[in-house]
Amino acid sequence: MGIIRYLLLYRPTNILTVCVLERQIFDFLGYQWAPILANFVHIIIVILGLFGTIQYRPRYITGYAVWLVLWVTWNVFVICFYLEAGDLSKKIDLILTFNISMHRSWWMENGPGCMVTSVTPAPDWAPEDHRYITVSGCFLEYQYIEVAHSSLQIVLALAGFIYACYVVKCITEEEDSFDFIGGFDSYGYQGPQKTSHLQLQPMYMSK
């Protein structure tokens, strides 16, 4: 049963880890510090979830499931950010870089079919260590690529959450059945104990 539980949780988490590692690489290339931090925490939690599955630790798996809820929330925020939902704006806000740099998504300049043209002279407000460019000819805009990444993470996270809940249920039922047959009963059968001293009985003699 342990191998079955491991395989049930291993497959979705393995795919989820590969996808988030791929996303981590491109976030590093784009200096997107907030996603980098979130991806790193996610990888650590996935490892703990797999450890909990192998070692029969339902608390670890439950923590993994709770994190997946937060992970879905984060990816929903990223989708809203790039689609400029509400008051969010990807053009003026630098939330994903903690407002410490002016870097954008790596896909903005390196998307499929994108042509980058440097603009000279650069505006006065442009930092000296940054170039001022225009991007044209993209087959798919960078924000939609980022949205696709986050959407894939949400789908995989939902699958992982379902599998995690199922594995926790299996472990709990197995522990309950083991307890029912007396596996955790501290009042089991005890054999007769030998006494180290003979007990003397009084004898009465009649006259």
ROMAR-609425 format. One line per 10 residues: number of its first residue (from 1); their letters; for each residue x negated, y negated, z negated of C-alpha. Coordinates in Angstrom, 1 decimal. Layout:
residues N
NUM = A = X Y Z | ...
end
This chain:
residues 207
1 = MGIIRYLLLY = 0.0 0.0 0.0 | -2.9 -2.3 -0.7 | -4.2 -2.0 2.9 | -0.7 -2.7 4.3 | -0.5 -5.9 2.2 | -3.9 -6.9 3.2 | -3.1 -6.5 6.9 | 0.3 -8.3 6.6 | -1.4 -11.4 5.2 | -4.7 -11.1 7.0
11 = RPTNILTVCV = -3.4 -11.5 10.6 | -1.5 -14.8 10.2 | -4.2 -16.3 7.9 | -7.0 -15.2 10.2 | -5.3 -16.9 13.2 | -4.6 -19.9 11.0 | -8.2 -20.1 9.9 | -9.6 -19.9 13.5 | -7.2 -22.6 14.6 | -8.1 -24.9 11.7
21 = LERQIFDFLG = -11.8 -24.4 12.3 | -11.4 -25.4 15.9 | -9.5 -28.5 14.8 | -12.2 -29.2 12.2 | -14.8 -29.3 14.9 | -13.0 -32.0 17.0 | -12.1 -34.0 13.8 | -15.8 -34.1 13.0 | -16.6 -35.3 16.5 | -14.0 -38.1 16.1
31 = YQWAPILANF = -15.1 -38.9 12.5 | -11.5 -38.4 11.3 | -12.4 -38.2 7.6 | -8.9 -37.6 6.2 | -8.2 -34.6 8.4 | -11.7 -33.2 7.8 | -11.1 -33.2 4.0 | -7.6 -31.6 4.5 | -9.0 -28.9 6.8 | -11.8 -28.1 4.3
41 = VHIIIVILGL = -9.4 -27.7 1.4 | -7.2 -25.6 3.6 | -10.0 -23.2 4.5 | -10.9 -22.8 0.8 | -7.2 -22.0 -0.1 | -7.0 -19.5 2.7 | -10.0 -17.7 1.3 | -8.5 -17.6 -2.2 | -5.2 -16.3 -0.7 | -7.0 -13.4 0.9
51 = FGTIQYRPRY = -9.0 -12.7 -2.3 | -5.7 -12.6 -4.2 | -4.3 -10.1 -1.8 | -7.3 -7.8 -2.0 | -7.6 -8.0 -5.8 | -3.8 -7.8 -6.5 | -3.6 -11.3 -7.8 | -0.1 -12.6 -7.2 | -1.0 -16.0 -8.7 | -3.6 -16.6 -6.0
61 = ITGYAVWLVL = -1.1 -15.7 -3.3 | 1.6 -17.9 -4.9 | -0.9 -20.8 -5.0 | -1.7 -20.2 -1.3 | 2.0 -20.3 -0.5 | 2.5 -23.6 -2.4 | -0.5 -25.1 -0.5 | 1.1 -24.1 2.8 | 4.1 -26.3 1.9 | 1.7 -29.2 1.4
71 = WVTWNVFVIC = -0.2 -28.3 4.6 | 3.1 -28.4 6.6 | 3.8 -31.8 5.0 | 0.4 -33.1 6.0 | 0.8 -32.0 9.6 | 4.2 -33.5 9.8 | 2.6 -36.8 8.7 | -0.1 -36.5 11.4 | 2.6 -35.9 14.0 | 4.6 -38.9 12.8
81 = FYLEAGDLSK = 1.3 -41.0 12.8 | 0.4 -40.2 16.4 | 4.0 -40.6 17.6 | 4.2 -43.9 15.7 | 7.3 -43.0 13.8 | 8.6 -45.6 11.4 | 6.0 -48.3 10.5 | 3.0 -46.1 11.5 | 0.9 -47.3 14.4 | -2.1 -45.4 15.8
91 = KIDLILTFNI = -3.3 -48.6 17.4 | -3.9 -50.8 14.3 | -3.9 -48.3 11.4 | -7.1 -46.5 10.5 | -5.6 -44.2 7.9 | -7.2 -41.1 9.2 | -10.7 -42.6 8.8 | -10.0 -44.1 5.3 | -10.4 -47.6 7.0 | -14.2 -47.2 6.8
101 = SMHRSWWMEN = -14.8 -47.0 10.5 | -13.1 -47.7 13.8 | -13.4 -44.3 15.3 | -10.4 -42.7 17.0 | -9.4 -39.1 18.0 | -12.1 -37.4 20.0 | -9.5 -36.5 22.6 | -8.9 -40.2 23.3 | -12.1 -40.3 25.5 | -12.6 -36.6 26.2
111 = GPGCMVTSVT = -9.1 -35.5 27.1 | -8.4 -33.6 30.3 | -8.9 -35.9 33.4 | -9.7 -39.0 31.3 | -12.0 -41.6 32.9 | -13.8 -43.9 30.5 | -14.9 -47.4 31.7 | -17.0 -49.8 29.7 | -15.7 -53.3 29.5 | -18.3 -56.1 29.6
121 = PAPDWAPEDH = -18.6 -58.5 28.0 | -17.1 -57.0 24.8 | -14.7 -59.2 22.8 | -16.1 -61.2 19.9 | -14.2 -59.1 17.4 | -15.7 -55.8 18.6 | -18.4 -54.4 16.2 | -21.9 -54.5 17.6 | -22.4 -50.8 17.1 | -19.3 -49.9 19.1
131 = RYITVSGCFL = -18.6 -50.2 22.8 | -15.4 -51.6 24.2 | -13.8 -49.3 26.7 | -10.7 -48.6 28.7 | -9.4 -45.0 29.3 | -7.4 -44.1 32.3 | -6.4 -41.1 34.4 | -5.6 -38.7 31.6 | -3.5 -35.7 32.5 | -2.4 -35.5 28.8
141 = EYQYIEVAHS = -2.6 -38.4 26.4 | -4.7 -37.8 23.3 | -1.8 -38.3 20.9 | 0.1 -35.4 22.4 | -2.9 -33.2 22.1 | -3.1 -34.0 18.4 | 0.6 -33.4 18.0 | 0.2 -30.0 19.7 | -2.6 -29.2 17.2 | -0.4 -30.1 14.2
151 = SLQIVLALAG = 2.6 -28.4 15.6 | 0.6 -25.1 16.0 | -0.6 -25.4 12.4 | 3.0 -25.8 11.2 | 4.2 -22.7 13.0 | 1.3 -20.6 11.7 | 1.7 -22.0 8.2 | 5.4 -21.1 8.2 | 4.5 -17.5 9.3 | 1.8 -17.4 6.6
161 = FIYACYVVKC = 4.3 -18.6 4.0 | 6.8 -15.9 4.8 | 4.1 -13.2 4.7 | 2.7 -14.5 1.4 | 6.2 -14.4 -0.2 | 6.7 -10.9 1.1 | 3.3 -9.7 -0.3 | 4.1 -11.3 -3.7 | 7.4 -9.5 -3.7 | 5.7 -6.2 -2.9
171 = ITEEEDSFDF = 3.2 -6.6 -5.7 | 5.8 -7.6 -8.2 | 8.1 -4.6 -7.3 | 5.1 -2.2 -7.6 | 4.2 -3.5 -11.0 | 7.8 -3.2 -12.2 | 8.1 0.4 -11.0 | 4.8 1.3 -12.7 | 6.0 -0.2 -15.9 | 9.3 1.7 -15.6
181 = IGGFDSYGYQ = 7.5 5.1 -15.6 | 5.5 4.1 -18.7 | 2.4 2.8 -17.1 | 2.3 -0.1 -19.6 | 4.0 1.6 -22.5 | 1.9 1.4 -25.6 | 4.2 3.8 -27.5 | 3.3 6.9 -25.6 | 3.0 10.4 -27.0 | 0.6 10.9 -29.9
191 = GPQKTSHLQL = -0.5 14.3 -30.9 | -0.5 15.5 -34.5 | -3.3 14.0 -36.6 | -5.5 16.1 -38.7 | -6.0 15.2 -42.3 | -9.4 15.2 -43.8 | -8.2 16.0 -47.4 | -6.0 18.8 -48.7 | -2.9 17.7 -50.4 | -2.5 19.4 -53.8
201 = QPMYMSK = 1.0 20.4 -55.0 | 1.8 20.9 -58.7 | 2.7 24.4 -59.8 | 5.0 25.2 -62.6 | 4.8 28.5 -64.6 | 7.7 29.7 -66.6 | 7.2 31.4 -70.0
end
